[in-house]
């Protein structure tokens, strides 16, 4: 009887290993927060978003400069040589060498230029909008990093399951061969176990290839292949949204979704552009001043030096009368662009509603899936033990055990996938209402690795 008890003990150990895999908290490796911070340094998309944000901050000082005094200075210095021949009687050939120079200081201060005031308001709105753009990029990086992280964990889990399944099936194959040799089983059991073993070998190759692809995707974000990643810690219990009411999340999304806020700012900027275009019909008023100094060591007519100074101070009024229809055309263009911005805003609102509803239902369904698959996994393990005992007493075949054993591995994989889907759904729900930050990742990270 000892040869039969040993396979049973090994199978019990295998089930215990599978049950402990997701709850393994002692595994060394980089955690989710470490991977995210590496992605912040390496990912080109977030680097581009930061650079764009920094560049946009300069819009305000640039727009404000048009409303501030403009000062300039210009000067010139010339050395002149004059030679001439006059064909007269007698012939005259006058010549002169003299120098000339001038220096001018000019200043102007806009007194009434409504376009410039609107442009400053636009610049301030663009700076505020850039905050939303950067926040969207940061949320996107959090989700991309988390998806890549858990894709690797799930791929590693699938490889582990395939390897352990191969061990179990190999054991079944060896047992089937022994039973056939002693005449207690038919060759059919051996062939079935061999076919199952060959199938598992092929599955193992596929899972390893998939793991390589997932690791490559993570490397594209963080810049290197992590040696290992920390899995989910023990006691991971999915929590439902709070409050667990879809209307609450939809209302928040309409007000706080970053894409909606970005589109709202874009609409406001477009509306200001209409005002700016219409201001092209209005007069402008500037305060101007200048001072000029000139000096000369002579001229073509005399050798006398001279110095002069002049200054002016006043206002300049410019009244546009007709500019070839440019202003009217510009107004029509900006109104059309405003209509486009309004449509984009409505599209963003509808997308926010959809994302909030999908995120809310995703969290609830994923949490329910975790509980359902946990129960299915527990039932599959009980069924496996029953079939092992049934095989030992002769009421179950080797094929029965293999099929139930496959159910155990499938259930374990489904549990792992449900966990990961739940985590991603939580992050997407937070992103739909614009509240996903690094602090959420830190909270999630505490649930990894024990």
C-alpha positions in Angstrom: 0.0 0.0 0.0 2.9 2.4 0.5 3.4 3.1 -3.2 -0.2 4.5 -3.2 0.1 6.6 -0.1 3.2 8.4 -1.4 1.4 9.9 -4.5 -1.4 11.0 -2.2 0.9 12.8 0.2 2.6 14.5 -2.7 -0.8 15.7 -4.1 -1.8 17.1 -0.7 1.5 19.0 -0.6 0.9 20.3 -4.1 -2.6 21.6 -3.2 -1.1 23.3 -0.1 1.6 25.0 -2.3 -1.1 26.2 -4.7 -3.2 27.6 -1.8 -0.2 29.4 -0.4 1.1 30.9 -3.6 -1.2 34.0 -3.7 -0.8 34.5 0.0 3.0 34.3 0.0 4.2 37.3 1.9 7.8 36.4 2.4 8.8 36.4 -1.3 11.6 38.8 -2.0 11.4 41.1 -4.9 10.5 44.6 -6.0 7.1 45.8 -4.9 4.5 47.7 -6.8 5.5 51.1 -5.4 9.2 50.5 -6.3 8.3 49.6 -9.8 6.1 52.7 -10.2 8.8 55.0 -9.0 11.2 53.5 -11.4 8.6 54.0 -14.1 8.4 57.7 -13.1 12.1 58.1 -13.9 12.2 56.0 -17.1 8.8 56.1 -18.9 9.0 58.5 -21.9 5.3 59.3 -21.8 5.4 60.8 -18.3 8.7 62.5 -19.1 7.1 64.2 -22.1 4.1 65.2 -20.0 6.4 66.8 -17.4 8.3 68.8 -20.1 5.0 69.9 -21.7 3.8 71.1 -18.2 7.0 73.0 -17.6 6.8 74.7 -21.0 3.2 75.7 -20.5 4.1 77.5 -17.3 5.8 80.1 -19.4 2.5 81.1 -21.1 1.6 83.6 -18.4 4.8 85.6 -18.3 4.8 85.7 -22.1 1.2 87.0 -22.2 1.8 89.4 -19.4 4.8 90.9 -21.1 2.5 92.4 -23.8 0.8 94.5 -21.1 4.0 95.8 -19.6 6.2 98.7 -20.8 8.3 98.1 -23.9 11.8 99.7 -23.9 14.3 99.8 -26.7 17.5 101.6 -27.7 19.0 102.1 -31.1 22.1 103.9 -32.3 24.2 104.4 -35.3 27.7 105.8 -36.0 29.0 106.6 -39.5 32.2 107.9 -41.1 31.5 109.8 -44.3 33.9 110.6 -47.2 32.7 113.0 -49.8 34.5 113.7 -53.1 33.1 115.5 -56.2 34.3 117.1 -59.4 32.3 120.1 -60.9 33.0 120.7 -64.5 33.0 124.5 -64.5 35.4 127.3 -65.3 37.5 127.0 -63.3 37.0 123.3 -62.4 36.0 122.7 -58.8 36.8 119.5 -56.9 35.3 119.8 -53.3 35.9 117.0 -50.8 35.0 116.4 -47.1 35.5 113.8 -44.4 33.1 113.9 -41.4 31.4 111.7 -38.8 27.8 111.4 -37.8 26.1 109.5 -34.9 22.7 109.2 -33.2 21.2 107.4 -30.2 17.5 106.9 -29.6 15.6 105.6 -26.6 12.0 104.6 -27.1 9.3 103.4 -24.7 5.7 102.5 -25.0 3.0 101.4 -22.5 -0.3 99.9 -23.7 -3.2 101.8 -22.2 -6.1 100.0 -24.0 -5.4 96.8 -25.8 -8.3 94.4 -25.0 -6.7 91.5 -27.0 -3.7 91.5 -24.7 -5.9 91.3 -21.6 -7.9 88.4 -23.0 -4.6 86.6 -24.0 -3.4 86.9 -20.4 -6.6 85.3 -19.2 -6.2 82.5 -21.8 -2.6 81.9 -20.6 -3.8 81.5 -17.0 -6.4 79.0 -18.1 -3.8 77.1 -20.1 -1.5 76.9 -17.1 -4.4 75.5 -15.0 -5.3 73.1 -17.8 -1.7 71.8 -17.9 -2.2 70.6 -14.4 -5.0 68.3 -15.6 -2.9 67.1 -18.5 -0.1 66.1 -16.2 -2.4 64.5 -13.7 -4.0 62.5 -16.6 -0.5 61.3 -17.6 0.3 60.3 -14.0 -3.0 58.4 -13.7 -2.3 56.7 -17.0 1.2 55.7 -15.7 -0.2 54.3 -12.5 -2.7 52.1 -14.4 -0.2 51.0 -17.1 2.4 50.2 -14.4 -0.1 48.3 -12.3 -1.4 46.3 -15.3 2.1 45.4 -16.4 3.0 44.5 -12.9 0.1 42.1 -12.3 0.3 40.8 -15.9 3.8 39.5 -14.9 2.6 38.1 -11.6 -0.3 36.3 -13.4 2.0 35.0 -16.1 4.4 33.8 -13.4 1.5 32.1 -11.6 0.5 30.4 -14.9 4.0 29.1 -15.4 4.0 27.8 -11.8 0.7 26.1 -12.3 1.8 24.5 -15.5 5.0 23.2 -13.9 3.2 21.8 -10.9 0.5 20.3 -13.1 3.2 18.7 -15.2 4.7 17.2 -12.0 1.3 15.9 -11.0 0.5 14.5 -14.4 3.9 12.9 -14.6 3.2 11.2 -11.3 -0.1 10.0 -12.7 1.6 8.7 -15.8 4.2 6.8 -13.8 1.5 5.3 -11.6 -0.5 4.3 -14.7 2.5 2.6 -16.1 3.2 0.7 -12.9 -0.4 -0.4 -12.6 -0.3 -1.6 -16.2 2.8 -3.6 -15.5 1.3 -5.4 -12.6 -2.0 -5.9 -14.5 -4.2 -3.7 -12.3 -4.9 -1.2 -15.1 -5.3 -1.2 -18.9 -3.1 0.4 -21.5 -5.9 3.0 -22.0 -5.1 4.6 -18.6 -1.4 4.9 -19.6 -2.2 6.4 -23.0 -4.6 8.9 -21.5 -2.0 10.0 -18.9 0.6 10.3 -21.7 -1.6 12.4 -23.8 -2.4 14.7 -20.8 1.3 14.9 -20.0 2.2 15.9 -23.6 -0.6 18.6 -23.6 0.8 20.0 -20.3 4.3 20.2 -21.8 3.0 22.3 -24.7 1.0 24.5 -22.3 4.1 25.0 -20.2 6.0 26.3 -23.2 3.2 28.7 -24.1 3.0 30.1 -20.5 6.8 30.7 -20.5 6.6 32.5 -23.8 3.7 34.6 -22.4 5.8 35.4 -19.3 8.6 36.6 -21.5 6.2 38.9 -23.4 4.8 40.3 -20.1 8.3 41.0 -18.7 9.2 42.8 -21.9 6.2 45.0 -21.6 7.1 45.8 -18.0 10.7 46.6 -19.1 9.4 49.1 -21.6 7.9 51.1 -18.7 10.6 50.7 -16.0 13.8 50.2 -18.2 14.9 46.9 -16.8 13.8 43.3 -16.1 13.0 43.1 -12.3 14.5 40.0 -10.8 11.3 39.2 -9.0 8.0 40.9 -8.0 6.2 40.6 -4.7 2.8 38.8 -4.9 -0.4 39.5 -3.1 -0.1 39.3 0.7 -2.2 37.1 3.0 -5.7 38.1 3.9 -6.4 40.0 0.8 -10.1 40.7 1.0 -11.8 42.7 -1.9 -13.8 45.7 -0.6 -16.8 47.0 -2.4 -17.0 50.7 -3.5 -18.0 53.1 -0.7 -20.7 54.3 -1.1 -21.9 51.3 -3.2 -24.2 53.4 -5.4 -23.5 54.0 -9.0 -25.2 57.5 -9.1 -22.7 58.8 -6.6 -19.7 57.8 -8.8 -21.4 59.1 -11.9 -22.0 62.5 -10.3 -18.4 62.7 -9.1 -17.2 61.8 -12.5 -19.1 64.6 -14.2 -17.6 67.1 -11.8 -14.1 65.7 -11.1 -13.1 63.5 -14.0 -9.8 64.9 -15.3 -10.7 64.6 -18.9 -13.9 66.5 -18.3 -12.0 69.3 -16.4 -9.5 69.4 -19.2 -12.2 69.7 -21.9 -14.0 72.4 -19.8 -10.8 74.4 -19.6 -10.4 73.9 -23.4 -13.9 75.2 -24.0 -13.2 78.3 -21.8 -10.1 79.0 -23.7 -12.0 78.7 -27.0 -14.6 81.2 -25.7 -11.9 83.6 -24.8 -10.4 83.2 -28.3 -13.7 84.4 -29.7 -13.5 87.5 -27.5 -10.0 88.1 -28.6 -10.9 87.9 -32.2 -13.8 90.3 -31.8 -11.5 92.7 -30.1 -9.8 93.2 -33.5 -12.6 95.7 -34.3 -11.7 97.9 -31.3 -9.3 100.8 -31.2 -6.0 100.7 -29.4 -4.3 103.3 -27.3 -0.7 103.4 -26.3 1.5 105.8 -24.3 4.7 106.5 -26.1 7.9 108.4 -25.4 11.3 108.7 -27.1 14.5 110.7 -26.8 17.1 111.2 -29.5 20.6 112.6 -29.5 22.5 113.4 -32.7 26.1 114.5 -33.3 28.0 115.5 -36.4 31.6 116.6 -37.1 30.6 118.3 -40.3 28.7 117.9 -43.5 29.2 118.1 -47.3 28.6 121.8 -47.1 30.6 122.9 -44.1 33.2 121.8 -41.5 31.1 122.9 -38.6 30.3 120.3 -35.9 26.8 120.1 -34.5 24.9 118.4 -31.7 21.1 118.1 -31.2 18.7 116.5 -28.8 15.0 115.9 -29.1 12.3 114.2 -27.1 8.6 113.4 -27.4 5.9 112.2 -25.1 2.3 111.4 -26.0 -0.3 108.9 -26.9 -1.0 107.0 -30.1 -4.6 106.1 -31.0 -5.1 103.4 -33.7 -8.6 102.9 -35.0 -9.1 99.9 -37.4 -11.4 100.7 -40.2 -11.0 98.0 -42.8 -8.5 95.1 -42.8 -9.6 93.2 -45.8 -12.2 91.2 -43.9 -9.5 89.5 -41.8 -11.2 90.2 -38.4 -14.6 89.0 -39.5 -13.1 85.8 -40.9 -11.2 85.3 -37.7 -14.3 85.7 -35.6 -16.2 83.1 -37.7 -13.2 80.7 -37.3 -13.0 81.0 -33.5 -16.8 80.5 -33.2 -16.5 77.3 -35.1 -13.6 76.2 -32.9 -15.7 77.1 -29.8 -18.5 74.8 -31.1 -16.0 72.0 -31.5 -14.7 72.5 -28.0 -18.3 72.4 -26.7 -18.8 69.1 -28.6 -15.5 67.7 -27.2 -16.7 68.7 -23.7 -20.0 66.8 -24.1 -18.0 63.8 -25.5 -15.8 63.9 -22.4 -18.8 64.0 -20.1 -20.4 61.0 -21.8 -17.1 59.1 -21.6 -16.8 59.9 -17.9 -20.2 58.6 -17.2 -19.4 55.4 -19.1 -16.1 55.0 -17.3 -17.6 55.5 -13.9 -20.4 53.0 -14.6 -17.9 50.5 -16.0 -15.5 51.0 -13.1 -18.2 50.7 -10.5 -19.7 47.5 -12.0 -16.1 46.2 -12.6 -15.2 46.5 -8.9 -18.5 44.8 -7.8 -18.3 42.0 -10.4 -14.6 41.4 -9.7 -15.2 41.3 -6.0 -18.0 38.8 -6.5 -15.8 36.8 -8.9 -13.1 36.6 -6.3 -15.5 35.1 -3.8 -17.1 32.8 -6.4 -13.7 31.5 -7.6 -12.4 31.0 -4.1 -15.4 28.8 -3.4 -14.9 27.0 -6.7 -11.3 26.4 -5.9 -12.1 25.0 -2.5 -14.8 22.7 -4.0 -12.4 21.6 -6.7 -9.8 20.7 -4.1 -12.4 18.7 -2.1 -13.5 16.9 -5.3 -9.8 16.1 -6.1 -9.3 14.5 -2.7 -12.5 12.5 -3.2 -11.4 11.3 -6.6 -8.0 10.3 -5.3 -9.6 8.2 -2.6 -12.0 6.8 -5.2 -9.1 5.8 -7.4 -7.4 4.0 -4.5 -10.5 1.9 -3.8 -11.2 1.3 -7.5 -14.3 3.4 -8.1 -12.5 6.2 -10.0 -10.2 5.9 -13.0 -6.9 7.6 -13.7 -8.7 9.8 -16.2 -11.2 10.9 -13.6 -8.4 12.1 -11.3 -6.7 13.9 -14.2 -9.8 15.8 -15.1 -10.6 16.9 -11.6 -7.0 17.8 -11.1 -7.3 20.1 -14.1 -10.3 21.7 -12.5 -8.2 22.5 -9.4 -5.5 24.2 -11.5 -8.0 26.1 -13.5 -9.8 27.3 -10.4 -6.6 28.5 -8.9 -5.7 30.4 -12.0 -9.2 31.9 -12.0 -8.8 33.1 -8.4 -5.5 34.7 -9.2 -7.0 36.4 -12.3 -10.0 37.6 -10.3 -7.7 39.2 -7.7 -5.8 41.1 -10.3 -8.9 42.2 -12.2 -10.3 43.5 -8.9 -7.2 45.6 -8.3 -7.2 47.1 -11.7 -11.0 47.8 -11.5 -10.5 49.7 -8.3 -7.8 51.9 -9.8 -9.9 52.5 -12.9 -12.9 53.5 -10.8 -10.7 56.0 -8.9 -9.3 57.3 -12.2 -12.8 57.9 -13.5 -13.5 60.4 -10.7 -10.1 62.0 -10.9 -8.9 60.8 -7.5 -6.3 58.2 -8.4 -2.9 59.3 -7.0 0.3 57.7 -5.8 -1.2 57.4 -2.3 -3.7 54.9 -3.7 -0.8 52.9 -5.1 0.9 53.0 -1.7 -2.2 51.6 -0.1 -2.4 48.9 -2.6 1.3 48.2 -2.2 0.8 47.5 1.5 -1.4 44.6 0.5 1.5 43.0 -1.4 4.2 40.9 0.1 2.6 40.6 3.6 
